Amino acid sequence: MPNTSPRSTNTPATTEAARRGPLASPQEVAAYLGVPVKTLYQWKYRGIGPNVHKVGRHLRYRWSEVDAWVNARSAYDLAV
């Protein structure tokens, strides 16, 4: 019987966000950004960090929003 799940595809994921999955824990995002988890919590409290979502009692980040947040705060224009 063929798998009819909308998530399964025969083509490999081409973007890193697709490879990582849609949601990330604070620990994963902290490792990706190279900051302590406590910094993410402080950013959440101050409203200056990447957008965060509550799933039940857990905090989760969308990788696409984390990448957009990083890109929006890029200090240098690398396309010179």
PEKAUR-V506851 format. One record per residue. N is the residue number from 1. SS is DSSP state (H for helix, E for strand, - for the rest). PSI is psi as a letter, one per 20 degrees, with the letter a starting at -180 (NA if undefined). D_CENTER is the distance of its C-alpha to the mean C-alpha in whole Angstrom. Layout:
# PEKAUR-V506851
n:N ss:SS psi:PSI d_center:D_CENTER
n:N ss:SS psi:PSI d_center:D_CENTER
This chain:
# PEKAUR-V506851
n:1 ss:- psi:p d_center:34
n:2 ss:- psi:q d_center:31
n:3 ss:- psi:o d_center:28
n:4 ss:- psi:j d_center:27
n:5 ss:- psi:p d_center:23
n:6 ss:- psi:i d_center:21
n:7 ss:- psi:h d_center:18
n:8 ss:- psi:p d_center:21
n:9 ss:- psi:q d_center:22
n:10 ss:- psi:i d_center:24
n:11 ss:- psi:q d_center:22
n:12 ss:- psi:q d_center:20
n:13 ss:- psi:p d_center:16
n:14 ss:- psi:h d_center:16
n:15 ss:- psi:q d_center:13
n:16 ss:H psi:h d_center:10
n:17 ss:H psi:h d_center:8
n:18 ss:H psi:h d_center:11
n:19 ss:H psi:h d_center:11
n:20 ss:H psi:h d_center:8
n:21 ss:- psi:r d_center:9
n:22 ss:- psi:h d_center:7
n:23 ss:E psi:q d_center:6
n:24 ss:E psi:q d_center:6
n:25 ss:- psi:r d_center:8
n:26 ss:H psi:h d_center:9
n:27 ss:H psi:g d_center:11
n:28 ss:H psi:g d_center:8
n:29 ss:H psi:g d_center:6
n:30 ss:H psi:g d_center:10
n:31 ss:H psi:g d_center:11
n:32 ss:H psi:g d_center:9
n:33 ss:H psi:i d_center:10
n:34 ss:- psi:k d_center:13
n:35 ss:- psi:q d_center:14
n:36 ss:- psi:q d_center:15
n:37 ss:H psi:h d_center:14
n:38 ss:H psi:h d_center:17
n:39 ss:H psi:g d_center:15
n:40 ss:H psi:g d_center:12
n:41 ss:H psi:h d_center:15
n:42 ss:H psi:g d_center:17
n:43 ss:H psi:g d_center:15
n:44 ss:H psi:g d_center:14
n:45 ss:H psi:g d_center:18
n:46 ss:H psi:i d_center:19
n:47 ss:- psi:k d_center:16
n:48 ss:- psi:i d_center:15
n:49 ss:- psi:a d_center:12
n:50 ss:- psi:q d_center:8
n:51 ss:- psi:p d_center:9
n:52 ss:- psi:q d_center:9
n:53 ss:E psi:q d_center:11
n:54 ss:E psi:p d_center:14
n:55 ss:E psi:o d_center:14
n:56 ss:- psi:c d_center:18
n:57 ss:- psi:j d_center:18
n:58 ss:E psi:q d_center:15
n:59 ss:E psi:p d_center:12
n:60 ss:E psi:q d_center:8
n:61 ss:E psi:q d_center:5
n:62 ss:E psi:p d_center:4
n:63 ss:H psi:h d_center:2
n:64 ss:H psi:h d_center:5
n:65 ss:H psi:h d_center:6
n:66 ss:H psi:g d_center:4
n:67 ss:H psi:g d_center:6
n:68 ss:H psi:h d_center:9
n:69 ss:H psi:g d_center:9
n:70 ss:H psi:g d_center:10
n:71 ss:H psi:h d_center:12
n:72 ss:H psi:h d_center:14
n:73 ss:- psi:j d_center:15
n:74 ss:- psi:p d_center:16
n:75 ss:- psi:i d_center:20
n:76 ss:- psi:q d_center:21
n:77 ss:- psi:o d_center:22
n:78 ss:- psi:i d_center:22
n:79 ss:- psi:m d_center:24
n:80 ss:- psi:NA d_center:27
